[in-house]
Every structure is written in C-alpha cells, then in structure tokens.
Amino acid sequence: MKLIVQTMTVADAVKVMREAGIKTSPDRVMAGIKQGVYPWGDCIKMRSPEYTVYYKMFEQWLKERGETLEPDEGAAGSEGVV
C-alpha cells in the first residue's frame, strides 16, 4: 500500500483561513503551529524554522469549526423575497 501525505504552505493555509472568515496572518499561523494551538502543522527548528501544514488535518479542523451558509435570500432565483 502506498500512502500520499498532501501538504500545503503556511501562506496557502492563511489564504484558506481568510476565505473562511478567520482573521489571521502568516506570523500568527506559524506561532500557533509552534505553540501546538494548530494541530495540523509541524515546525522543524533549523537555522530558519521550517513549517509543514498537513492538508487532510487542516481540512478536518476547518470542517469542525465551520458552518455551511445558505444562499442569500437576495440571490438570483429568490425574487420578491424580503
């Protein structure tokens, strides 16, 4: 059996988090990974710290905290609804 571990960058994680409505920054995400607040990433201490964000764990974390929004009542197809 061959396993694939999909990863993403901190910048990619920040982008997705912002799109989901979470106000954050790369520095905040990196600090959260270092402190263990964000369980979906690892920091390896090198000359310059290296971060890995695990896509599957990150996606699950978002799903546990997010909610599905219904389409706006003012959207197409809902004419006359106030």
mmCIF file of the N, C-alpha and C atoms, coordinates in Angstrom:
data_MODEL
# 
_entry.id   MODEL 
# 
loop_
_atom_site.group_PDB 
_atom_site.id 
_atom_site.type_symbol 
_atom_site.label_atom_id 
_atom_site.label_alt_id 
_atom_site.label_comp_id 
_atom_site.label_asym_id 
_atom_site.label_entity_id 
_atom_site.label_seq_id 
_atom_site.pdbx_PDB_ins_code 
_atom_site.Cartn_x 
_atom_site.Cartn_y 
_atom_site.Cartn_z 
_atom_site.occupancy 
_atom_site.B_iso_or_equiv 
_atom_site.pdbx_formal_charge 
_atom_site.auth_seq_id 
_atom_site.auth_comp_id 
_atom_site.auth_asym_id 
_atom_site.auth_atom_id 
_atom_site.pdbx_PDB_model_num 
ATOM 1   N N  . MET A 1 1  ? 0.851   -1.169 0.000  1.00 0.00 ? 1  MET A N  1 
ATOM 2   C CA . MET A 1 1  ? 0.000   0.000  0.000  1.00 0.00 ? 1  MET A CA 1 
ATOM 3   C C  . MET A 1 1  ? 0.901   1.239  0.000  1.00 0.00 ? 1  MET A C  1 
ATOM 4   N N  . LYS A 1 2  ? 0.592   2.159  -0.887 1.00 0.00 ? 2  LYS A N  1 
ATOM 5   C CA . LYS A 1 2  ? 1.344   3.402  -0.975 1.00 0.00 ? 2  LYS A CA 1 
ATOM 6   C C  . LYS A 1 2  ? 0.486   4.532  -0.420 1.00 0.00 ? 2  LYS A C  1 
ATOM 7   N N  . LEU A 1 3  ? 1.034   5.292  0.501  1.00 0.00 ? 3  LEU A N  1 
ATOM 8   C CA . LEU A 1 3  ? 0.327   6.426  1.077  1.00 0.00 ? 3  LEU A CA 1 
ATOM 9   C C  . LEU A 1 3  ? 0.924   7.724  0.556  1.00 0.00 ? 3  LEU A C  1 
ATOM 10  N N  . ILE A 1 4  ? 0.072   8.702  0.389  1.00 0.00 ? 4  ILE A N  1 
ATOM 11  C CA . ILE A 1 4  ? 0.490   10.037 -0.014 1.00 0.00 ? 4  ILE A CA 1 
ATOM 12  C C  . ILE A 1 4  ? 0.044   11.004 1.076  1.00 0.00 ? 4  ILE A C  1 
ATOM 13  N N  . VAL A 1 5  ? 0.942   11.837 1.539  1.00 0.00 ? 5  VAL A N  1 
ATOM 14  C CA . VAL A 1 5  ? 0.607   12.856 2.526  1.00 0.00 ? 5  VAL A CA 1 
ATOM 15  C C  . VAL A 1 5  ? 0.642   14.202 1.802  1.00 0.00 ? 5  VAL A C  1 
ATOM 16  N N  . GLN A 1 6  ? -0.536  14.788 1.645  1.00 0.00 ? 6  GLN A N  1 
ATOM 17  C CA . GLN A 1 6  ? -0.611  16.082 0.979  1.00 0.00 ? 6  GLN A CA 1 
ATOM 18  C C  . GLN A 1 6  ? -0.317  17.178 1.991  1.00 0.00 ? 6  GLN A C  1 
ATOM 19  N N  . THR A 1 7  ? 0.513   18.119 1.581  1.00 0.00 ? 7  THR A N  1 
ATOM 20  C CA . THR A 1 7  ? 0.867   19.237 2.439  1.00 0.00 ? 7  THR A CA 1 
ATOM 21  C C  . THR A 1 7  ? 0.576   20.546 1.704  1.00 0.00 ? 7  THR A C  1 
ATOM 22  N N  . MET A 1 8  ? 0.595   21.613 2.474  1.00 0.00 ? 8  MET A N  1 
ATOM 23  C CA . MET A 1 8  ? 0.433   22.939 1.900  1.00 0.00 ? 8  MET A CA 1 
ATOM 24  C C  . MET A 1 8  ? 1.343   23.894 2.657  1.00 0.00 ? 8  MET A C  1 
ATOM 25  N N  . THR A 1 9  ? 1.549   25.066 2.111  1.00 0.00 ? 9  THR A N  1 
ATOM 26  C CA . THR A 1 9  ? 2.399   26.051 2.761  1.00 0.00 ? 9  THR A CA 1 
ATOM 27  C C  . THR A 1 9  ? 1.599   26.834 3.798  1.00 0.00 ? 9  THR A C  1 
ATOM 28  N N  . VAL A 1 10 ? 2.312   27.518 4.664  1.00 0.00 ? 10 VAL A N  1 
ATOM 29  C CA . VAL A 1 10 ? 1.661   28.408 5.630  1.00 0.00 ? 10 VAL A CA 1 
ATOM 30  C C  . VAL A 1 10 ? 0.874   29.471 4.874  1.00 0.00 ? 10 VAL A C  1 
ATOM 31  N N  . ALA A 1 11 ? 1.439   30.003 3.799  1.00 0.00 ? 11 ALA A N  1 
ATOM 32  C CA . ALA A 1 11 ? 0.750   31.027 3.012  1.00 0.00 ? 11 ALA A CA 1 
ATOM 33  C C  . ALA A 1 11 ? -0.567  30.495 2.457  1.00 0.00 ? 11 ALA A C  1 
ATOM 34  N N  . ASP A 1 12 ? -0.562  29.252 1.983  1.00 0.00 ? 12 ASP A N  1 
ATOM 35  C CA . ASP A 1 12 ? -1.806  28.647 1.474  1.00 0.00 ? 12 ASP A CA 1 
ATOM 36  C C  . ASP A 1 12 ? -2.827  28.492 2.595  1.00 0.00 ? 12 ASP A C  1 
ATOM 37  N N  . ALA A 1 13 ? -2.378  28.068 3.767  1.00 0.00 ? 13 ALA A N  1 
ATOM 38  C CA . ALA A 1 13 ? -3.285  27.896 4.909  1.00 0.00 ? 13 ALA A CA 1 
ATOM 39  C C  . ALA A 1 13 ? -3.891  29.240 5.312  1.00 0.00 ? 13 ALA A C  1 
ATOM 40  N N  . VAL A 1 14 ? -3.070  30.286 5.333  1.00 0.00 ? 14 VAL A N  1 
ATOM 41  C CA . VAL A 1 14 ? -3.559  31.623 5.680  1.00 0.00 ? 14 VAL A CA 1 
ATOM 42  C C  . VAL A 1 14 ? -4.624  32.057 4.684  1.00 0.00 ? 14 VAL A C  1 
ATOM 43  N N  . LYS A 1 15 ? -4.387  31.827 3.412  1.00 0.00 ? 15 LYS A N  1 
ATOM 44  C CA . LYS A 1 15 ? -5.346  32.213 2.369  1.00 0.00 ? 15 LYS A CA 1 
ATOM 45  C C  . LYS A 1 15 ? -6.693  31.518 2.589  1.00 0.00 ? 15 LYS A C  1 
ATOM 46  N N  . VAL A 1 16 ? -6.670  30.218 2.836  1.00 0.00 ? 16 VAL A N  1 
ATOM 47  C CA . VAL A 1 16 ? -7.899  29.455 3.045  1.00 0.00 ? 16 VAL A CA 1 
ATOM 48  C C  . VAL A 1 16 ? -8.605  29.927 4.322  1.00 0.00 ? 16 VAL A C  1 
ATOM 49  N N  . MET A 1 17 ? -7.842  30.160 5.373  1.00 0.00 ? 17 MET A N  1 
ATOM 50  C CA . MET A 1 17 ? -8.432  30.619 6.631  1.00 0.00 ? 17 MET A CA 1 
ATOM 51  C C  . MET A 1 17 ? -9.115  31.974 6.455  1.00 0.00 ? 17 MET A C  1 
ATOM 52  N N  . ARG A 1 18 ? -8.475  32.877 5.735  1.00 0.00 ? 18 ARG A N  1 
ATOM 53  C CA . ARG A 1 18 ? -9.080  34.193 5.480  1.00 0.00 ? 18 ARG A CA 1 
ATOM 54  C C  . ARG A 1 18 ? -10.355 34.065 4.661  1.00 0.00 ? 18 ARG A C  1 
ATOM 55  N N  . GLU A 1 19 ? -10.332 33.190 3.653  1.00 0.00 ? 19 GLU A N  1 
ATOM 56  C CA . GLU A 1 19 ? -11.526 32.963 2.837  1.00 0.00 ? 19 GLU A CA 1 
ATOM 57  C C  . GLU A 1 19 ? -12.669 32.399 3.675  1.00 0.00 ? 19 GLU A C  1 
ATOM 58  N N  . ALA A 1 20 ? -12.328 31.690 4.756  1.00 0.00 ? 20 ALA A N  1 
ATOM 59  C CA . ALA A 1 20 ? -13.338 31.116 5.650  1.00 0.00 ? 20 ALA A CA 1 
ATOM 60  C C  . ALA A 1 20 ? -13.767 32.111 6.730  1.00 0.00 ? 20 ALA A C  1 
ATOM 61  N N  . GLY A 1 21 ? -13.181 33.315 6.718  1.00 0.00 ? 21 GLY A N  1 
ATOM 62  C CA . GLY A 1 21 ? -13.583 34.337 7.672  1.00 0.00 ? 21 GLY A CA 1 
ATOM 63  C C  . GLY A 1 21 ? -12.720 34.441 8.911  1.00 0.00 ? 21 GLY A C  1 
ATOM 64  N N  . ILE A 1 22 ? -11.600 33.745 8.933  1.00 0.00 ? 22 ILE A N  1 
ATOM 65  C CA . ILE A 1 22 ? -10.698 33.800 10.084 1.00 0.00 ? 22 ILE A CA 1 
ATOM 66  C C  . ILE A 1 22 ? -9.643  34.872 9.827  1.00 0.00 ? 22 ILE A C  1 
ATOM 67  N N  . LYS A 1 23 ? -9.595  35.866 10.696 1.00 0.00 ? 23 LYS A N  1 
ATOM 68  C CA . LYS A 1 23 ? -8.590  36.920 10.570 1.00 0.00 ? 23 LYS A CA 1 
ATOM 69  C C  . LYS A 1 23 ? -7.273  36.377 11.098 1.00 0.00 ? 23 LYS A C  1 
ATOM 70  N N  . THR A 1 24 ? -6.290  36.292 10.221 1.00 0.00 ? 24 THR A N  1 
ATOM 71  C CA . THR A 1 24 ? -5.008  35.720 10.624 1.00 0.00 ? 24 THR A CA 1 
ATOM 72  C C  . THR A 1 24 ? -3.898  36.266 9.746  1.00 0.00 ? 24 THR A C  1 
ATOM 73  N N  . SER A 1 25 ? -2.689  35.848 10.033 1.00 0.00 ? 25 SER A N  1 
ATOM 74  C CA . SER A 1 25 ? -1.514  36.248 9.263  1.00 0.00 ? 25 SER A CA 1 
ATOM 75  C C  . SER A 1 25 ? -0.526  35.086 9.268  1.00 0.00 ? 25 SER A C  1 
ATOM 76  N N  . PRO A 1 26 ? 0.454   35.126 8.386  1.00 0.00 ? 26 PRO A N  1 
ATOM 77  C CA . PRO A 1 26 ? 1.467   34.065 8.410  1.00 0.00 ? 26 PRO A CA 1 
ATOM 78  C C  . PRO A 1 26 ? 2.173   33.959 9.765  1.00 0.00 ? 26 PRO A C  1 
ATOM 79  N N  . ASP A 1 27 ? 2.508   35.102 10.366 1.00 0.00 ? 27 ASP A N  1 
ATOM 80  C CA . ASP A 1 27 ? 3.191   35.063 11.676 1.00 0.00 ? 27 ASP A CA 1 
ATOM 81  C C  . ASP A 1 27 ? 2.312   34.409 12.739 1.00 0.00 ? 27 ASP A C  1 
ATOM 82  N N  . ARG A 1 28 ? 1.025   34.726 12.714 1.00 0.00 ? 28 ARG A N  1 
ATOM 83  C CA . ARG A 1 28 ? 0.103   34.148 13.692 1.00 0.00 ? 28 ARG A CA 1 
ATOM 84  C C  . ARG A 1 28 ? -0.025  32.636 13.504 1.00 0.00 ? 28 ARG A C  1 
ATOM 85  N N  . VAL A 1 29 ? -0.128  32.193 12.264 1.00 0.00 ? 29 VAL A N  1 
ATOM 86  C CA . VAL A 1 29 ? -0.241  30.756 11.985 1.00 0.00 ? 29 VAL A CA 1 
ATOM 87  C C  . VAL A 1 29 ? 1.038   30.040 12.398 1.00 0.00 ? 29 VAL A C  1 
ATOM 88  N N  . MET A 1 30 ? 2.184   30.623 12.082 1.00 0.00 ? 30 MET A N  1 
ATOM 89  C CA . MET A 1 30 ? 3.449   29.987 12.468 1.00 0.00 ? 30 MET A CA 1 
ATOM 90  C C  . MET A 1 30 ? 3.573   29.903 13.991 1.00 0.00 ? 30 MET A C  1 
ATOM 91  N N  . ALA A 1 31 ? 3.170   30.946 14.692 1.00 0.00 ? 31 ALA A N  1 
ATOM 92  C CA . ALA A 1 31 ? 3.208   30.918 16.159 1.00 0.00 ? 31 ALA A CA 1 
ATOM 93  C C  . ALA A 1 31 ? 2.249   29.853 16.687 1.00 0.00 ? 31 ALA A C  1 
ATOM 94  N N  . GLY A 1 32 ? 1.067   29.746 16.087 1.00 0.00 ? 32 GLY A N  1 
ATOM 95  C CA . GLY A 1 32 ? 0.094   28.741 16.509 1.00 0.00 ? 32 GLY A CA 1 
ATOM 96  C C  . GLY A 1 32 ? 0.592   27.324 16.308 1.00 0.00 ? 32 GLY A C  1 
ATOM 97  N N  . ILE A 1 33 ? 1.307   27.103 15.215 1.00 0.00 ? 33 ILE A N  1 
ATOM 98  C CA . ILE A 1 33 ? 1.880   25.774 14.964 1.00 0.00 ? 33 ILE A CA 1 
ATOM 99  C C  . ILE A 1 33 ? 2.961   25.489 16.011 1.00 0.00 ? 33 ILE A C  1 
ATOM 100 N N  . LYS A 1 34 ? 3.847   26.466 16.250 1.00 0.00 ? 34 LYS A N  1 
ATOM 101 C CA . LYS A 1 34 ? 4.918   26.287 17.243 1.00 0.00 ? 34 LYS A CA 1 
ATOM 102 C C  . LYS A 1 34 ? 4.369   25.994 18.633 1.00 0.00 ? 34 LYS A C  1 
ATOM 103 N N  . GLN A 1 35 ? 3.270   26.673 19.010 1.00 0.00 ? 35 GLN A N  1 
ATOM 104 C CA . GLN A 1 35 ? 2.691   26.525 20.348 1.00 0.00 ? 35 GLN A CA 1 
ATOM 105 C C  . GLN A 1 35 ? 1.768   25.320 20.467 1.00 0.00 ? 35 GLN A C  1 
ATOM 106 N N  . GLY A 1 36 ? 1.506   24.642 19.369 1.00 0.00 ? 36 GLY A N  1 
ATOM 107 C CA . GLY A 1 36 ? 0.617   23.478 19.402 1.00 0.00 ? 36 GLY A CA 1 
ATOM 108 C C  . GLY A 1 36 ? -0.857  23.836 19.356 1.00 0.00 ? 36 GLY A C  1 
ATOM 109 N N  . VAL A 1 37 ? -1.172  25.101 19.107 1.00 0.00 ? 37 VAL A N  1 
ATOM 110 C CA . VAL A 1 37 ? -2.564  25.544 19.007 1.00 0.00 ? 37 VAL A CA 1 
ATOM 111 C C  . VAL A 1 37 ? -3.201  24.974 17.733 1.00 0.00 ? 37 VAL A C  1 
ATOM 112 N N  . TYR A 1 38 ? -2.427  24.939 16.679 1.00 0.00 ? 38 TYR A N  1 
ATOM 113 C CA . TYR A 1 38 ? -2.897  24.380 15.405 1.00 0.00 ? 38 TYR A CA 1 
ATOM 114 C C  . TYR A 1 38 ? -2.286  22.986 15.231 1.00 0.00 ? 38 TYR A C  1 
ATOM 115 N N  . PRO A 1 39 ? -3.072  21.954 15.481 1.00 0.00 ? 39 PRO A N  1 
ATOM 116 C CA . PRO A 1 39 ? -2.550  20.588 15.456 1.00 0.00 ? 39 PRO A CA 1 
ATOM 117 C C  . PRO A 1 39 ? -2.270  20.049 14.053 1.00 0.00 ? 39 PRO A C  1 
ATOM 118 N N  . TRP A 1 40 ? -2.581  20.826 13.054 1.00 0.00 ? 40 TRP A N  1 
ATOM 119 C CA . TRP A 1 40 ? -2.439  20.372 11.672 1.00 0.00 ? 40 TRP A CA 1 
ATOM 120 C C  . TRP A 1 40 ? -1.100  20.759 11.052 1.00 0.00 ? 40 TRP A C  1 
ATOM 121 N N  . GLY A 1 41 ? -0.172  21.232 11.858 1.00 0.00 ? 41 GLY A N  1 
ATOM 122 C CA . GLY A 1 41 ? 1.121   21.621 11.314 1.00 0.00 ? 41 GLY A CA 1 
ATOM 123 C C  . GLY A 1 41 ? 2.266   21.257 12.223 1.00 0.00 ? 41 GLY A C  1 
ATOM 124 N N  . ASP A 1 42 ? 3.452   21.224 11.641 1.00 0.00 ? 42 ASP A N  1 
ATOM 125 C CA . ASP A 1 42 ? 4.682   20.955 12.379 1.00 0.00 ? 42 ASP A CA 1 
ATOM 126 C C  . ASP A 1 42 ? 5.692   22.047 12.078 1.00 0.00 ? 42 ASP A C  1 
ATOM 127 N N  . CYS A 1 43 ? 6.546   22.313 13.056 1.00 0.00 ? 43 CYS A N  1 
ATOM 128 C CA . CYS A 1 43 ? 7.659   23.240 12.882 1.00 0.00 ? 43 CYS A CA 1 
ATOM 129 C C  . CYS A 1 43 ? 8.935   22.483 13.213 1.00 0.00 ? 43 CYS A C  1 
ATOM 130 N N  . ILE A 1 44 ? 9.851   22.482 12.281 1.00 0.00 ? 44 ILE A N  1 
ATOM 131 C CA . ILE A 1 44 ? 11.159  21.872 12.499 1.00 0.00 ? 44 ILE A CA 1 
ATOM 132 C C  . ILE A 1 44 ? 12.148  23.004 12.718 1.00 0.00 ? 44 ILE A C  1 
ATOM 133 N N  . LYS A 1 45 ? 12.814  22.984 13.861 1.00 0.00 ? 45 LYS A N  1 
ATOM 134 C CA . LYS A 1 45 ? 13.775  24.034 14.174 1.00 0.00 ? 45 LYS A CA 1 
ATOM 135 C C  . LYS A 1 45 ? 15.072  23.760 13.425 1.00 0.00 ? 45 LYS A C  1 
ATOM 136 N N  . MET A 1 46 ? 15.363  24.640 12.513 1.00 0.00 ? 46 MET A N  1 
ATOM 137 C CA . MET A 1 46 ? 16.595  24.593 11.731 1.00 0.00 ? 46 MET A CA 1 
ATOM 138 C C  . MET A 1 46 ? 17.226  25.977 11.894 1.00 0.00 ? 46 MET A C  1 
ATOM 139 N N  . ARG A 1 47 ? 18.183  26.337 11.068 1.00 0.00 ? 47 ARG A N  1 
ATOM 140 C CA . ARG A 1 47 ? 18.698  27.711 11.107 1.00 0.00 ? 47 ARG A CA 1 
ATOM 141 C C  . ARG A 1 47 ? 17.546  28.684 10.963 1.00 0.00 ? 47 ARG A C  1 
ATOM 142 N N  . SER A 1 48 ? 16.684  28.350 10.072 1.00 0.00 ? 48 SER A N  1 
ATOM 143 C CA . SER A 1 48 ? 15.447  29.096 9.863  1.00 0.00 ? 48 SER A CA 1 
ATOM 144 C C  . SER A 1 48 ? 14.325  28.057 10.003 1.00 0.00 ? 48 SER A C  1 
ATOM 145 N N  . PRO A 1 49 ? 13.344  28.263 10.895 1.00 0.00 ? 49 PRO A N  1 
ATOM 146 C CA . PRO A 1 49 ? 12.310  27.249 11.117 1.00 0.00 ? 49 PRO A CA 1 
ATOM 147 C C  . PRO A 1 49 ? 11.593  26.868 9.820  1.00 0.00 ? 49 PRO A C  1 
ATOM 148 N N  . GLU A 1 50 ? 11.279  25.596 9.690  1.00 0.00 ? 50 GLU A N  1 
ATOM 149 C CA . GLU A 1 50 ? 10.556  25.101 8.520  1.00 0.00 ? 50 GLU A CA 1 
ATOM 150 C C  . GLU A 1 50 ? 9.210   24.557 8.979  1.00 0.00 ? 50 GLU A C  1 
ATOM 151 N N  . TYR A 1 51 ? 8.159   24.937 8.254  1.00 0.00 ? 51 TYR A N  1 
ATOM 152 C CA . TYR A 1 51 ? 6.796   24.586 8.627  1.00 0.00 ? 51 TYR A CA 1 
ATOM 153 C C  . TYR A 1 51 ? 6.186   23.656 7.588  1.00 0.00 ? 51 TYR A C  1 
ATOM 154 N N  . THR A 1 52 ? 5.410   22.698 8.077  1.00 0.00 ? 52 THR A N  1 
ATOM 155 C CA . THR A 1 52 ? 4.636   21.809 7.212  1.00 0.00 ? 52 THR A CA 1 
ATOM 156 C C  . THR A 1 52 ? 3.194   21.856 7.686  1.00 0.00 ? 52 THR A C  1 
ATOM 157 N N  . VAL A 1 53 ? 2.270   22.084 6.759  1.00 0.00 ? 53 VAL A N  1 
ATOM 158 C CA . VAL A 1 53 ? 0.843   22.060 7.063  1.00 0.00 ? 53 VAL A CA 1 
ATOM 159 C C  . VAL A 1 53 ? 0.270   20.835 6.366  1.00 0.00 ? 53 VAL A C  1 
ATOM 160 N N  . TYR A 1 54 ? -0.382  19.976 7.126  1.00 0.00 ? 54 TYR A N  1 
ATOM 161 C CA . TYR A 1 54 ? -0.952  18.742 6.598  1.00 0.00 ? 54 TYR A CA 1 
ATOM 162 C C  . TYR A 1 54 ? -2.380  18.999 6.130  1.00 0.00 ? 54 TYR A C  1 
ATOM 163 N N  . TYR A 1 55 ? -2.581  18.885 4.830  1.00 0.00 ? 55 TYR A N  1 
ATOM 164 C CA . TYR A 1 55 ? -3.840  19.252 4.202  1.00 0.00 ? 55 TYR A CA 1 
ATOM 165 C C  . TYR A 1 55 ? -5.048  18.545 4.822  1.00 0.00 ? 55 TYR A C  1 
ATOM 166 N N  . LYS A 1 56 ? -4.977  17.237 4.981  1.00 0.00 ? 56 LYS A N  1 
ATOM 167 C CA . LYS A 1 56 ? -6.117  16.461 5.493  1.00 0.00 ? 56 LYS A CA 1 
ATOM 168 C C  . LYS A 1 56 ? -6.498  16.908 6.906  1.00 0.00 ? 56 LYS A C  1 
ATOM 169 N N  . MET A 1 57 ? -5.509  17.093 7.756  1.00 0.00 ? 57 MET A N  1 
ATOM 170 C CA . MET A 1 57 ? -5.771  17.524 9.133  1.00 0.00 ? 57 MET A CA 1 
ATOM 171 C C  . MET A 1 57 ? -6.303  18.953 9.163  1.00 0.00 ? 57 MET A C  1 
ATOM 172 N N  . PHE A 1 58 ? -5.768  19.818 8.302  1.00 0.00 ? 58 PHE A N  1 
ATOM 173 C CA . PHE A 1 58 ? -6.208  21.210 8.205  1.00 0.00 ? 58 PHE A CA 1 
ATOM 174 C C  . PHE A 1 58 ? -7.661  21.275 7.737  1.00 0.00 ? 58 PHE A C  1 
ATOM 175 N N  . GLU A 1 59 ? -7.978  20.507 6.714  1.00 0.00 ? 59 GLU A N  1 
ATOM 176 C CA . GLU A 1 59 ? -9.345  20.476 6.184  1.00 0.00 ? 59 GLU A CA 1 
ATOM 177 C C  . GLU A 1 59 ? -10.334 19.996 7.247  1.00 0.00 ? 59 GLU A C  1 
ATOM 178 N N  . GLN A 1 60 ? -9.988  18.960 7.982  1.00 0.00 ? 60 GLN A N  1 
ATOM 179 C CA . GLN A 1 60 ? -10.851 18.440 9.048  1.00 0.00 ? 60 GLN A CA 1 
ATOM 180 C C  . GLN A 1 60 ? -11.040 19.483 10.143 1.00 0.00 ? 60 GLN A C  1 
ATOM 181 N N  . TRP A 1 61 ? -9.980  20.173 10.514 1.00 0.00 ? 61 TRP A N  1 
ATOM 182 C CA . TRP A 1 61 ? -10.027 21.221 11.531 1.00 0.00 ? 61 TRP A CA 1 
ATOM 183 C C  . TRP A 1 61 ? -11.004 22.318 11.116 1.00 0.00 ? 61 TRP A C  1 
ATOM 184 N N  . LEU A 1 62 ? -10.937 22.734 9.845  1.00 0.00 ? 62 LEU A N  1 
ATOM 185 C CA . LEU A 1 62 ? -11.857 23.752 9.338  1.00 0.00 ? 62 LEU A CA 1 
ATOM 186 C C  . LEU A 1 62 ? -13.298 23.260 9.371  1.00 0.00 ? 62 LEU A C  1 
ATOM 187 N N  . LYS A 1 63 ? -13.521 22.027 8.939  1.00 0.00 ? 63 LYS A N  1 
ATOM 188 C CA . LYS A 1 63 ? -14.880 21.471 8.907  1.00 0.00 ? 63 LYS A CA 1 
ATOM 189 C C  . LYS A 1 63 ? -15.484 21.408 10.309 1.00 0.00 ? 63 LYS A C  1 
ATOM 190 N N  . GLU A 1 64 ? -14.675 21.094 11.311 1.00 0.00 ? 64 GLU A N  1 
ATOM 191 C CA . GLU A 1 64 ? -15.165 21.005 12.693 1.00 0.00 ? 64 GLU A CA 1 
ATOM 192 C C  . GLU A 1 64 ? -15.571 22.375 13.237 1.00 0.00 ? 64 GLU A C  1 
ATOM 193 N N  . ARG A 1 65 ? -14.996 23.425 12.711 1.00 0.00 ? 65 ARG A N  1 
ATOM 194 C CA . ARG A 1 65 ? -15.258 24.761 13.221 1.00 0.00 ? 65 ARG A CA 1 
ATOM 195 C C  . ARG A 1 65 ? -16.200 25.572 12.341 1.00 0.00 ? 65 ARG A C  1 
ATOM 196 N N  . GLY A 1 66 ? -16.333 25.182 11.098 1.00 0.00 ? 66 GLY A N  1 
ATOM 197 C CA . GLY A 1 66 ? -17.125 25.958 10.153 1.00 0.00 ? 66 GLY A CA 1 
ATOM 198 C C  . GLY A 1 66 ? -18.582 25.563 10.122 1.00 0.00 ? 66 GLY A C  1 
ATOM 199 N N  . GLU A 1 67 ? -19.339 26.344 9.393  1.00 0.00 ? 67 GLU A N  1 
ATOM 200 C CA . GLU A 1 67 ? -20.746 26.057 9.185  1.00 0.00 ? 67 GLU A CA 1 
ATOM 201 C C  . GLU A 1 67 ? -21.083 26.351 7.731  1.00 0.00 ? 67 GLU A C  1 
ATOM 202 N N  . THR A 1 68 ? -22.055 25.644 7.216  1.00 0.00 ? 68 THR A N  1 
ATOM 203 C CA . THR A 1 68 ? -22.479 25.842 5.846  1.00 0.00 ? 68 THR A CA 1 
ATOM 204 C C  . THR A 1 68 ? -23.481 26.987 5.809  1.00 0.00 ? 68 THR A C  1 
ATOM 205 N N  . LEU A 1 69 ? -23.234 27.957 4.945  1.00 0.00 ? 69 LEU A N  1 
ATOM 206 C CA . LEU A 1 69 ? -24.129 29.095 4.824  1.00 0.00 ? 69 LEU A CA 1 
ATOM 207 C C  . LEU A 1 69 ? -25.144 28.833 3.727  1.00 0.00 ? 69 LEU A C  1 
ATOM 208 N N  . GLU A 1 70 ? -26.377 29.223 3.978  1.00 0.00 ? 70 GLU A N  1 
ATOM 209 C CA . GLU A 1 70 ? -27.418 29.124 2.974  1.00 0.00 ? 70 GLU A CA 1 
ATOM 210 C C  . GLU A 1 70 ? -27.238 30.269 1.990  1.00 0.00 ? 70 GLU A C  1 
ATOM 211 N N  . PRO A 1 71 ? -27.663 30.077 0.737  1.00 0.00 ? 71 PRO A N  1 
ATOM 212 C CA . PRO A 1 71 ? -27.562 31.168 -0.241 1.00 0.00 ? 71 PRO A CA 1 
ATOM 213 C C  . PRO A 1 71 ? -28.337 32.391 0.252  1.00 0.00 ? 71 PRO A C  1 
ATOM 214 N N  . ASP A 1 72 ? -27.846 33.567 -0.086 1.00 0.00 ? 72 ASP A N  1 
ATOM 215 C CA . ASP A 1 72 ? -28.528 34.803 0.293  1.00 0.00 ? 72 ASP A CA 1 
ATOM 216 C C  . ASP A 1 72 ? -29.936 34.826 -0.275 1.00 0.00 ? 72 ASP A C  1 
ATOM 217 N N  . GLU A 1 73 ? -30.862 35.367 0.520  1.00 0.00 ? 73 GLU A N  1 
ATOM 218 C CA . GLU A 1 73 ? -32.234 35.479 0.039  1.00 0.00 ? 73 GLU A CA 1 
ATOM 219 C C  . GLU A 1 73 ? -32.314 36.439 -1.124 1.00 0.00 ? 73 GLU A C  1 
ATOM 220 N N  . GLY A 1 74 ? -31.404 37.360 -1.235 1.00 0.00 ? 74 GLY A N  1 
ATOM 221 C CA . GLY A 1 74 ? -31.394 38.324 -2.329 1.00 0.00 ? 74 GLY A CA 1 
ATOM 222 C C  . GLY A 1 74 ? -30.726 37.784 -3.576 1.00 0.00 ? 74 GLY A C  1 
ATOM 223 N N  . ALA A 1 75 ? -30.274 36.556 -3.537 1.00 0.00 ? 75 ALA A N  1 
ATOM 224 C CA . ALA A 1 75 ? -29.582 35.974 -4.695 1.00 0.00 ? 75 ALA A CA 1 
ATOM 225 C C  . ALA A 1 75 ? -30.568 35.661 -5.805 1.00 0.00 ? 75 ALA A C  1 
ATOM 226 N N  . ALA A 1 76 ? -30.045 35.410 -6.976 1.00 0.00 ? 76 ALA A N  1 
ATOM 227 C CA . ALA A 1 76 ? -30.882 35.081 -8.131 1.00 0.00 ? 76 ALA A CA 1 
ATOM 228 C C  . ALA A 1 76 ? -31.787 33.903 -7.806 1.00 0.00 ? 76 ALA A C  1 
ATOM 229 N N  . GLY A 1 77 ? -33.010 33.986 -8.248 1.00 0.00 ? 77 GLY A N  1 
ATOM 230 C CA . GLY A 1 77 ? -33.946 32.886 -8.019 1.00 0.00 ? 77 GLY A CA 1 
ATOM 231 C C  . GLY A 1 77 ? -34.833 33.099 -6.814 1.00 0.00 ? 77 GLY A C  1 
ATOM 232 N N  . SER A 1 78 ? -34.626 34.180 -6.086 1.00 0.00 ? 78 SER A N  1 
ATOM 233 C CA . SER A 1 78 ? -35.465 34.418 -4.911 1.00 0.00 ? 78 SER A CA 1 
ATOM 234 C C  . SER A 1 78 ? -36.124 35.796 -5.020 1.00 0.00 ? 78 SER A C  1 
ATOM 235 N N  . GLU A 1 79 ? -36.604 36.105 -6.184 1.00 0.00 ? 79 GLU A N  1 
ATOM 236 C CA . GLU A 1 79 ? -37.214 37.404 -6.435 1.00 0.00 ? 79 GLU A CA 1 
ATOM 237 C C  . GLU A 1 79 ? -38.448 37.612 -5.559 1.00 0.00 ? 79 GLU A C  1 
ATOM 238 N N  . GLY A 1 80 ? -38.578 38.826 -5.050 1.00 0.00 ? 80 GLY A N  1 
ATOM 239 C CA . GLY A 1 80 ? -39.755 39.166 -4.269 1.00 0.00 ? 80 GLY A CA 1 
ATOM 240 C C  . GLY A 1 80 ? -39.691 38.741 -2.823 1.00 0.00 ? 80 GLY A C  1 
ATOM 241 N N  . VAL A 1 81 ? -38.631 38.085 -2.399 1.00 0.00 ? 81 VAL A N  1 
ATOM 242 C CA . VAL A 1 81 ? -38.498 37.660 -1.010 1.00 0.00 ? 81 VAL A CA 1 
ATOM 243 C C  . VAL A 1 81 ? -37.887 38.788 -0.213 1.00 0.00 ? 81 VAL A C  1 
ATOM 244 N N  . VAL A 1 82 ? -38.480 39.116 0.908  1.00 0.00 ? 82 VAL A N  1 
ATOM 245 C CA . VAL A 1 82 ? -37.961 40.220 1.730  1.00 0.00 ? 82 VAL A CA 1 
ATOM 246 C C  . VAL A 1 82 ? -37.388 39.688 3.008  1.00 0.00 ? 82 VAL A C  1 
# 
